[in-house]
């Protein structure tokens, strides 16, 4: 079974959702790895381990938190050092995926002008990609959302558990289409909600989300190249039409 940590972010033109999936056999190792990294951030920059990391605010957050301790025990990081915190977080994800094979990220990115109901559509796509991934692994998924409880997410889950029409190719050449009902029965228990500040793995999932948004909207973030840190951690099967597996429609 995989535990998926789900986070969303919104820019001027794009809406992004990320589900960071962790296999249960390596969950303890990843949790220790992330906590160790957070302790290093506290030692070097004075950022408390239980402080939510918001990547778009990292330069200010790092400098303000370090300065507020009132002592000289923490380095005063320049703005670029704050940006590097996000890069370090993604490298924790990538390195762990390479070492264990038990970590992967599913990403959905929609143009808000092209998809007016983008939040509903992106959630539908996320549920379906997670369910398909679990089915392909002959496993199951458990979803944790980093936000306050939202009725729309629960209703969508319950609807797709019963009725989920999915178009599939048919015909000898695969040139026809047919709709099949494929309930998302690999996602068990329904969505669970937690505040991002309460879970360090939600912090990391949020960095993946923001890094993708930075790439899509370079003028809205600090570094549009941060997302390129990820390679083996990406679930490219989520969308075969995108080189990095990002679902875009």
C-alpha positions in Angstrom: 0.0 0.0 0.0 1.1 3.6 -0.7 0.3 6.6 1.5 -0.3 9.6 -0.7 0.3 13.1 0.7 -1.8 15.5 -1.4 -1.3 19.2 -1.8 -2.6 21.9 -4.2 -1.3 25.3 -5.3 -2.7 28.0 -7.5 -1.0 30.6 -9.6 -2.2 33.3 -12.0 -2.9 30.9 -14.8 -2.4 27.4 -13.5 -3.7 25.1 -10.8 -1.5 22.3 -9.6 -2.1 19.2 -7.5 0.6 16.8 -6.3 0.2 13.4 -4.6 3.5 12.2 -3.1 3.1 8.4 -2.7 5.2 6.5 -0.1 5.3 2.7 0.1 4.4 1.5 3.6 7.6 -0.6 3.7 9.8 2.5 3.5 7.6 5.0 5.3 9.6 5.0 8.5 12.9 5.5 6.6 11.5 8.5 4.7 10.0 10.0 7.8 13.4 9.8 9.6 15.2 11.2 6.5 12.9 14.2 6.3 13.1 14.9 10.1 16.9 14.8 9.9 16.8 17.3 7.1 14.4 19.6 9.1 16.8 19.4 12.1 19.6 20.5 9.8 17.5 23.5 8.7 17.0 24.4 12.3 20.7 24.2 13.1 21.8 26.3 10.1 18.9 28.7 9.6 16.8 28.5 12.9 13.7 27.2 11.1 11.8 25.0 13.6 11.1 21.4 12.6 7.3 21.9 13.1 7.2 25.1 11.0 5.3 24.7 7.7 7.6 25.4 4.8 5.9 27.5 2.2 8.4 27.5 -0.8 7.3 30.9 -2.2 8.0 32.5 1.2 11.2 30.6 2.0 13.8 33.5 1.5 11.8 35.7 3.9 10.9 32.9 6.3 14.5 31.6 6.6 15.9 35.1 7.3 13.2 36.2 9.7 13.1 33.0 11.7 16.9 32.9 12.1 17.0 36.6 13.1 14.2 36.3 15.6 16.0 33.9 17.9 18.0 36.8 19.2 21.4 35.1 19.2 24.3 34.5 16.9 24.1 30.7 16.9 22.4 30.6 13.4 23.8 31.7 10.2 22.0 34.6 8.6 21.2 33.2 5.1 21.1 35.5 2.1 18.0 35.3 -0.1 19.6 32.6 -2.4 20.2 30.4 0.6 16.5 30.5 1.4 15.7 29.5 -2.2 18.1 26.6 -1.9 16.0 25.1 1.0 13.3 24.2 -1.6 16.0 22.6 -3.8 17.3 20.6 -0.8 13.8 19.3 0.0 13.4 18.1 -3.6 16.7 16.4 -3.5 15.6 14.5 -0.4 12.7 13.2 -2.4 14.7 12.3 -5.5 17.6 10.6 -3.6 15.1 8.5 -1.6 13.3 7.5 -4.8 16.5 6.4 -6.4 17.7 4.5 -3.3 14.4 2.7 -2.4 12.1 2.8 -5.4 9.3 3.3 -2.8 8.5 6.9 -3.5 6.8 8.6 -6.5 5.0 11.8 -7.3 1.8 12.2 -9.4 1.3 15.7 -10.7 -1.7 17.4 -12.2 -1.4 20.9 -13.8 -4.4 22.6 -15.5 -4.7 25.9 -17.3 -7.4 27.7 -15.5 -8.7 29.5 -18.6 -9.0 26.3 -20.5 -10.7 24.4 -17.6 -13.1 26.6 -15.7 -14.0 23.9 -13.1 -10.3 23.3 -12.6 -10.4 22.3 -8.9 -13.0 19.6 -9.5 -11.3 18.4 -12.7 -7.9 18.2 -11.2 -9.2 16.3 -8.2 -10.9 13.8 -10.5 -7.7 13.3 -12.5 -5.7 12.9 -9.3 -8.1 10.2 -7.9 -8.1 8.3 -11.1 -4.3 8.4 -11.6 -3.7 7.2 -8.0 -6.3 4.4 -8.5 -4.7 3.3 -11.8 -1.3 3.3 -10.2 -2.4 1.2 -7.3 -4.2 -1.2 -9.6 -1.1 -1.6 -11.8 0.9 -2.5 -8.6 -1.9 -4.8 -7.4 -2.0 -2.7 -4.2 -4.0 0.0 -2.5 -3.7 3.7 -1.7 -4.5 5.9 1.3 -4.9 9.6 0.8 -3.9 12.4 3.2 -4.8 16.0 2.1 -2.8 18.9 3.6 -5.7 21.2 4.2 -8.9 21.8 6.2 -11.7 19.2 5.5 -13.6 20.0 2.3 -17.0 18.4 1.4 -16.3 18.6 -2.3 -13.3 16.2 -2.0 -15.4 13.7 0.0 -18.3 13.9 -2.4 -16.1 13.4 -5.4 -14.5 10.4 -3.8 -17.8 8.8 -3.0 -19.1 9.4 -6.5 -16.1 7.9 -8.2 -16.2 4.9 -5.9 -19.6 4.1 -7.4 -19.7 5.6 -10.9 -16.5 6.6 -12.8 -17.0 6.5 -16.6 -13.6 6.3 -18.2 -13.1 6.4 -22.0 -11.0 3.5 -23.3 -9.8 2.6 -26.8 -11.4 -0.2 -28.7 -11.2 -1.8 -32.1 -8.4 -3.7 -33.8 -6.4 -0.6 -34.4 -7.5 1.2 -31.2 -9.2 3.8 -33.3 -12.6 3.7 -31.5 -13.7 4.7 -28.1 -15.9 3.1 -25.5 -16.8 4.2 -22.0 -16.3 1.8 -19.1 -17.3 2.2 -15.4 -14.0 1.9 -13.4 -14.7 2.7 -9.8 -11.7 3.9 -7.8 -11.9 0.9 -5.5 -8.1 0.9 -4.9 -8.3 4.0 -2.8 -9.4 2.9 0.6 -10.8 4.7 3.6 -11.7 8.0 1.9 -9.7 11.2 2.0 -8.1 12.2 5.4 -7.4 15.9 6.2 -4.5 17.3 8.2 -3.1 20.8 8.6 0.2 21.1 6.6 2.1 22.3 9.7 1.4 19.0 11.5 3.1 16.7 9.0 6.6 17.0 7.7 5.8 14.8 4.6 3.1 17.2 3.6 5.8 19.9 3.8 7.8 18.0 1.2 4.8 17.3 -1.0 4.0 21.0 -1.0 7.5 21.8 -2.3 7.0 19.5 -5.3 3.7 21.3 -6.0 5.2 24.7 -5.7 8.3 23.8 -7.8 6.0 22.7 -10.7 4.0 25.9 -10.4 7.3 27.9 -10.5 8.2 26.1 -13.8 4.8 26.8 -15.3 4.8 30.5 -14.2 8.5 31.6 -14.0 7.5 35.2 -13.1 5.5 34.0 -10.1 8.3 32.2 -8.2 11.9 32.5 -7.3 13.4 29.8 -9.4 11.7 28.1 -12.4 14.3 25.4 -12.6 13.8 23.8 -9.2 11.4 21.1 -10.6 14.2 19.7 -12.7 15.8 18.2 -9.6 13.1 15.5 -9.8 13.6 12.6 -12.2 13.2 9.1 -10.8 10.7 10.3 -8.3 8.1 11.2 -11.0 5.4 8.8 -12.0 5.6 9.3 -15.8 2.9 6.7 -16.4 0.4 9.2 -15.1 0.5 10.9 -18.5 2.3 9.4 -21.4 1.8 12.6 -23.4 4.0 14.6 -21.1 7.7 13.8 -20.8 7.6 14.2 -17.0 4.2 12.5 -16.6 2.3 15.7 -15.7 -1.4 15.4 -16.3 -2.5 18.5 -18.2 -6.1 17.8 -19.3 
